[in-house]
Amino acid sequence: MRLKQELRNVKTSIEIAKSGESEVTNIDIMRRLSQLEKIVYANAMKESKVTEEETEEKEDKKEEKKDK
């Protein structure tokens, strides 16, 4: 009887540990996703700024050519 009770306790402890791990895993995944989104959006913002600057430079060159 004592061994059966101990076995039940161990099984319960394992289930609790597993559920705790999945929560930590989910939190870790969310943190990683958040970090990746920050990187992606930061790169997208940099690229859009570069594109805007290139467009402005092209427009400036066109205007200079028209002025000549």
Secondary structure, 3 states (H helix, E strand, C coil): CHHHHHHHHHHHHHHHHHHHHHHHHHHHHHHHHHHHHHHHHHHHHHHHHHHHHHHHHHHHHHHHHHHC
